[in-house]
């Protein structure tokens, strides 16, 4: 498996772990999925902007804004 295959597996594992965390009575399903999606967003940032399989982005500000908006939407949907 290549580096990117491992990172895609980590994304899936984060989402499964987040859903599995909802088995605990203190964690609701949407909260577990929100946590998993935050971890997945960090890995996706690594894949798309920090170490892409092609040329890196010329605008790190755009990458930061895209990740920030993803976190904001996750936080809004979590509550």
CORTACOR-V962015 format. One record per backbone hydrogen bond with DSSP energy under -0.5 kcal/mol. CO is the residue of the C=O (numbers start at 1). NH is the residue of the N-H. If there is no record, write none. Layout:
co = <CO;CO>
nh = <NH;NH>
This chain:
co = <2;3;4;5;6;7;8;9;10;11;12;13;14;15;16;17;18;19;20;21;24;26;28;29;30;31;32;33;34;35;36;37;38;39;40;41;42;43;44;45;45;46;49;58;59;60;61;62;63;64;65;66;67;68;69;70;71;72;73;74;75>
nh = <6;7;8;9;10;11;12;13;14;15;16;17;18;19;20;21;22;22;23;24;27;28;32;33;34;35;36;37;38;39;40;41;42;43;44;45;46;47;48;49;50;51;57;60;63;64;65;66;67;68;69;70;71;72;73;74;75;76;77;78;79>
